[in-house]
C-alpha cells in the first residue's frame, strides 16, 4: 500500500488516473486499521478502494480480522445453519432473491471459489452437481471436507483440476481481488469451452448506495478492492475473454438489513454486533422485504444492490 499522499492514483485495470468520489471510510465491520477512499477511473469508470493493499498485505488483514476462525456454537451460527438447511430457506430465496446461486440446478462438475466451510457445496450437491471448493482458509476448508467434499487450498494460479469444470461460481469474490481480469482469465483456464461462470457482487450503481452513503455496507474497506457497475463488470469480462449471457440486479433484504446495521453501529455497538444478532437481522430483513423493497427494488433500472451475471468463454 502506498503511504505517500503525493503518489498518483492509477486505475488497477487500465492504469489511467483516478479521482476520489468518497473519502474517510473505515472498516466498521471488523475493525481493520486505516482510513480509505473510493476513487473512480477517469477513463474506464471502474471504482476502487484507495490506498490499495498488496496481495500479501491483504492476506495478513484477512487472517487477522476477516477470515472465518472456527466459531460454531453462537446463537447466530446455530440459527443460520438451521435456516440454510431448511426448506424455508429455498422458499425465502424464491421470494427474496438468490445471491449465491443456491437454487441453480444442473449436472457435472462445479467449483465454488471461496467456499468457506462448505454450506453452499451441500446445496449445490443437492441440486445435482458434483461440487468441489477452493478455499484459502485452512480451518474453514477442513470443515468443508468434513461435509464430504473435495476442497483445495492452493492459490488459484497454482490450481489445476483433474478435468475442467462445467460451472464455476464466484459469489462475492471478484470484488475482493486486486486483479479481476487475471482472476477471470484463470477461471477461463479451468472451465470447459462450453462451461459457465456465475458471478454475484455488489452493484456500485445501486440506488441503495445513494441512500446509505458512507454507511452502505458494500464499501467494506479494505476488503472490497473493486466496486463494479454493470458497465465496468461487462468491460472486465470482455477483457478476460468472456461473453456475457445474462446480467440482472436485485436487492436482497439481508443487504438492506446489513446497511442499516452499519448505520446503527455508529451509535453504540459496532456494526458486527448488530449483524451477529439473529433477532435484529431477522426483524430488519422482514421489514425490508415486506415494507421497503416492494416499493423500491429498482430491478428494471439495473439499480438493485446485487449484480448477478452468467457468462461463457468467448469462442
HELIX and SHEET records of a PDB file:
HELIX    1   1 UNK A   55  UNK A   61  1                                   7    
HELIX    2   2 UNK A   62  UNK A   66  3                                   5    
HELIX    3   3 UNK A   75  UNK A   84  1                                  10    
HELIX    4   4 UNK A   87  UNK A   96  1                                  10    
HELIX    5   5 UNK A  119  UNK A  126  1                                   8    
HELIX    6   6 UNK A  138  UNK A  146  1                                   9    
HELIX    7   7 UNK A  156  UNK A  158  5                                   3    
HELIX    8   8 UNK A  174  UNK A  176  5                                   3    
HELIX    9   9 UNK A  180  UNK A  190  1                                  11    
HELIX   10  10 UNK A  207  UNK A  212  1                                   6    
HELIX   11  11 UNK A  213  UNK A  215  5                                   3    
HELIX   12  12 UNK A  217  UNK A  219  5                                   3    
HELIX   13  13 UNK A  230  UNK A  239  1                                  10    
HELIX   14  14 UNK A  253  UNK A  264  1                                  12    
HELIX   15  15 UNK A  265  UNK A  267  5                                   3    
HELIX   16  16 UNK A  271  UNK A  275  1                                   5    
HELIX   17  17 UNK A  278  UNK A  287  1                                  10    
HELIX   18  18 UNK A  288  UNK A  292  3                                   5    
SHEET    1   A 4 UNK A  18  UNK A  25  0                                        
SHEET    2   A 4 UNK A  36  UNK A  41 -1                                        
SHEET    3   A 4 UNK A  47  UNK A  50 -1                                        
SHEET    4   A 4 UNK A 226  UNK A 227 -1                                        
SHEET    1   B 7 UNK A 151  UNK A 152  0                                        
SHEET    2   B 7 UNK A 130  UNK A 134  1                                        
SHEET    3   B 7 UNK A 109  UNK A 113  1                                        
SHEET    4   B 7 UNK A 165  UNK A 171  1                                        
SHEET    5   B 7 UNK A 191  UNK A 202  1                                        
SHEET    6   B 7 UNK A 306  UNK A 313 -1                                        
SHEET    7   B 7 UNK A 242  UNK A 250 -1                                        
END                                                                             
